[in-house]
Amino acid sequence: MSTITVSSTRLSRRFSEYLSLVRYRGDVVVVLKNNTPVAELMPLPVERCSVREFIALWQKEPADPTLADDLESVGRADTPPRNPWA
């Protein structure tokens, strides 16, 4: 993770590139307007856990007795969209 300083003009022209640096590398982008820092782009804090941790957390939760019924009703209500050209 590093901090990158960029002018607002350059950021607007290459926004996707800088957003990718934030998202995939965890970089912080400091935005300058007239050589004055005005904003920062930084990754949002995300809680992560391993599959093993997730399963352990999931197993601690009580079973929902209505889940299967809810899934069935959603499945019955799900219909493909109407073809507008038919």
C-alpha positions in Angstrom: 0.0 0.0 0.0 1.3 3.4 -0.9 0.1 7.0 -1.1 -0.2 8.6 -4.6 -0.7 12.3 -5.1 -2.6 13.3 -8.3 -4.1 16.5 -9.6 -7.9 16.6 -10.0 -7.5 17.1 -13.8 -5.3 14.0 -14.1 -7.6 12.0 -11.8 -10.6 12.9 -13.9 -8.9 11.8 -17.1 -7.6 8.5 -15.6 -10.2 7.8 -12.9 -10.6 4.1 -13.7 -6.8 3.6 -13.4 -6.6 5.3 -10.0 -9.7 3.5 -8.8 -8.1 0.2 -9.7 -5.0 1.1 -7.7 -7.2 1.8 -4.7 -9.2 -1.4 -5.2 -6.6 -3.9 -6.1 -3.4 -2.6 -4.4 -4.9 -0.8 -1.5 -3.2 2.5 -2.4 -4.4 5.8 -1.1 -4.9 8.6 -3.7 -4.6 12.2 -2.5 -6.4 14.6 -4.9 -4.9 18.0 -5.4 -6.7 21.1 -6.6 -4.4 24.1 -7.3 -1.6 22.1 -5.5 -3.7 21.9 -2.3 -4.9 18.5 -1.0 -8.7 18.4 -1.1 -9.7 14.7 -1.0 -8.5 11.2 -0.5 -9.6 8.0 -2.2 -8.9 5.0 0.0 -10.2 1.4 0.3 -13.2 0.8 2.5 -12.5 -1.3 5.5 -13.7 -4.9 4.8 -14.0 -7.7 7.2 -12.7 -10.9 5.7 -12.7 -14.4 6.9 -11.6 -17.7 5.6 -14.1 -20.4 4.5 -13.5 -22.3 7.7 -14.2 -19.2 9.8 -17.4 -18.6 7.8 -18.7 -22.1 8.2 -18.0 -21.9 11.9 -19.9 -18.6 12.2 -22.7 -20.0 10.0 -23.1 -23.1 12.2 -23.5 -21.0 15.3 -26.6 -19.4 13.9 -29.9 -21.0 14.7 -31.6 -22.7 11.7 -34.5 -20.7 10.1 -37.4 -23.1 9.9 -39.1 -21.0 7.2 -36.1 -20.7 4.8 -37.0 -23.7 2.6 -40.6 -22.4 2.2 -39.3 -18.9 1.4 -37.0 -20.3 -1.3 -39.8 -22.4 -2.8 -42.1 -19.3 -3.1 -39.3 -17.2 -4.6 -38.6 -20.0 -7.1 -42.3 -20.2 -8.1 -42.6 -16.5 -8.5 -39.5 -16.2 -10.6 -40.5 -16.1 -14.3 -38.4 -15.2 -17.3 -38.8 -11.7 -18.6 -41.4 -11.3 -21.4 -39.8 -11.1 -24.9 -40.7 -7.6 -26.2 -40.2 -8.7 -29.8 -42.5 -11.7 -29.6 
